Every structure is written in C-alpha cells, then in structure tokens.
Amino acid sequence: MEAEEIRNIATLFLISGLKFLFAPFTAEFFHYGFWKSFLITTSGGATGIVVFTFVGDIIVAWWRHLMALIKSFFTNRKVEAIERAQKDKFTRTNKLIVRVKRRFGLAGLAFLTPCLLSIPIGTFVINRFFKRKWKILISLFISLFFWSFLLNGIAQYFQATHHIPGVK
C-alpha cells in the first residue's frame, strides 16, 4: 500500500467518524468502488460511535469546564459558580431533537444521527437521554449500516465527482 492510499483511507475513516454525510462522496472522489467505500465508511462511523458513546460524557464535562474557565477569566465570578449556573439554551435544533425524542424515541434519534446530526453530536444527545449503552450502540449501528448503504449507493450511482471539471 502506498503512502497516498493510506492517507486517503485515514482521511475517509476520520470523516466517517465525524461527519458521515460527506464520507461516501469523499470515497467516490478517491475512486473507490462501492464495497471498499462501504467497508471504510462504515468502520469509520462505527469507531466514531463507540468512541463518542463511551468517551462522550468525559468530553462534555471537559468542554463545559473549559467554557466556564474562559468565562471566569472575563468576569469576576468563580469557575464553580459558572458551572453551577450554566443553563441549556433552547434553540430550534434543541426543540426539534426533544420533539423527535418524545415522538420516536431512541430509534428516531439514532436514525437522524449519522446523516443529519453528525455522529459526535447525535451520540452526545442520545447519551444524555438514554443510559443503556448496548441499546444505544445497536440502534446507532443499524442506522449507520442503513445510511452507509444508501449514501454509498447514491455516490456510486451518480458519480458526481466525475462531472466536476478538473477532477481526475
């Protein structure tokens, strides 16, 4: 395997774990066939799901502490007071997520995660609402396989990057 091939696979693996929607089209850009693309994007997405499911709580706690630390630097308040006073903001997206959670539960959130929410954000949200890790993983893996099959099929069928001028 050449260094460029390893770099392409690593790039595709990383994109799959972070923003899955773009991964199949990136694989098609690298001129990978359906099954190679499916294997790499699915394994990258599955790795992202596992990492963010088990490490997500630590990342969220670290992020909140970091933001409180930055806020305390610019205000005269202590970090602990800022962390206690942090409130969740109700945005359009948050309201949509709560509506989907109430109406469709874990299956609905898992369905939206790989494609629309992104794997890290969707996994953080799901872990906040649901506690059974094995149930979360199974739901997210089923959704990932569905989206991977669908998006890789679309990317291979339309071969969009072959129609862009200057792309080999």
N, C-alpha and C positions, 0 to 999 in steps of 0.2 A: 504494500500500500504506500502510495506517495504521500508526501507531507501535505500537499494541497487537498488530497482526498480526506485525510484525517482532519484537516482544518474545516472542510465543508461539513463533515459528519458532526464534528463538535459544535459548529455553529447551528446546524439544524437541530441537534439534541437540545441545545440551550434555548433556542427559540421555541421549541416544542414544550419545554417545561415552564416557560414564562408567558408567552402569548401564542397559544396553539393555533389560532385562526390563520396566522401567516405561515406556519410551518409547511403545510403541504404545497403551497405555492412557491416557497423557497426551495423545496425539494425538486419541484418541477423545473425551477430556474437552474438548478445544478444538473439537470437532465437525468435524474434518477427515474427508474421505472416505478410502476405502481407498488409492487411488493416491497422493494427496497425502501421506498419512501414511506410506505405504511409501517414497516418494521421500525425504522429510525424515529419517525414522528411519534408513534405510539409508545415506544420505550422511553423517549424523552419526556413525553407527557406523563407517563406513569411514574417516572422518577420524580418529577416535579410534584405530583400529587402526594406521593409518600413523604417527601421531604417537608412540604408545607403542611401536611397533616400532623406530623409528629414534632416539627420544629416551629410551627406557626405560632403557638402560644408564646414561646420564648421570643420570637421576632416581634410580635405585637407588644409585649411588655417592654422590650428593649426600646422600641420605637417611641412608645408613649413616654418613657423615662427620658429619652433624648430630647423629645419636643418640650417636655417640662423643664429640662435643664436649660434649653435655649431660651424659653420664655422667662425663666427666673433670672437669666443674665440681663435681660432688657427691662425687667420690672424689679420691684423691691420685695417680691414675695419669695418664699422658700419653695424648693422643689417639691417637698412633700405636700405642701398646701395646694400647689398647682395640680399635682397628680390626683389628689382627692376631689378637686373641683372640676376636673375635666368632664365635660358632658358630650354625649353623642349628638351630632348635628343631623337634623332631618332634612335630607336633600331629596330631590326627585328619585335619584337612584336608590337611596335607602328605603324610601317608601315603596318603590317597585319591588325591592328584594323582600321586604316584610310582607307585601301582598302576595307574592309568589310563594313564600314560605307558608303563609296561612292557608292558601288555596291548594297548593300542590305538594307541600312538604319537602322532604329531602329529595325525592325524585325530581321535582321541578327545579330546585336549585342545582342539583347535580347535572341536569340536562342543560342548563344555561351556562354552567361553569367553563368548560373547555373553549367554547366558541365565543360567547358574548362577554362574560365577566373576566376572563383570564384565569388561569389555574391558581396563581397565588391569591388573588382577591377572593375568588369563589371558595377556595379552600378555607381561608380565614373566616369568611362569613358562615360557611357551613359548620365549621368547628365551634363557632360562637353559639349557634342554635342547637346543635346536636352533639351528644357526648360519646356515643358508641362508635369507636374508631373503625371497627371492622365493617360496620354498616355503611359508614361514610366512604371507606375505601371501595367497597363493592359497587356502590351507586356511582361513584366517580369513574371507576374503571369501565363500567358498562357504558356510561355516557361518552367516555373518551374513545372507546372502540367504535361506537356509532359515528361520532363526529370525524374520527380519523378515516374511517372507511368512506364516508360521504365526501369529505373535503379532498381527500387524495384522489378519489374518483373524478370529482369535478375538475381538479387541477390537471389531471392527466387527459381528461376528455377534451377540454378546451385548449390546453397548451398555450396559455396566454402569453408566456414569455417568448414563445417562438414568433409572435406577431409584433414584438416591440422592436423598432429599428435600433440597430447597433448591438443587439444581444445575440450572441452566437447560439 
